[in-house]
């Protein structure tokens, strides 16, 4: 087992040395897609569009949730003094209203997520076109969007955001 580990380690070192020798001409760039989503004008516009499109519906759901909570609190206060049949009837009504509210909330969340994915996909497509343009113009060999660690000198996110904002 030790001989396998030693062979693997030696092979990795040799591969790294070969890569380092070849890397002198190899130009790498890193793009932070999360920053693009936060800072690019097109991403901000998409977020504003979603807020406009779903804001009213979200407010209505929030209002219904608040009313439902108030009704439940009122029921909890009055339940000990209600007749058994009234208590059961109101409890069934509350359960039914809560079920309806949860269904509407779930549908809202599904609709919002679907639209958000559509909008973000458009931002990603625009960003990818800009990344490709920057990569070709500045002769990058490799552009990565996801990395555990990247030296800040390789980060081209600012260039991409500026180009995206200028393209609008």
Buried (B, 14 or more C-beta within 10 A) or exposed (E): EEEEEEEEEEEEEEEEEEEEEEEEEEEBBBBBBEBBBEBBEBBBEBBEEBEEEBEEBBEEBEEBBEEBEEBBEEBEEEEEEBEEEEBEEBBEEBEEBBEEBEEBBEEBEEEBEEBBEEBBEEBBEBBBEBBEEBBEEEEBEEBEBEEEEBEEEBBBBEBBBBBBBEEE
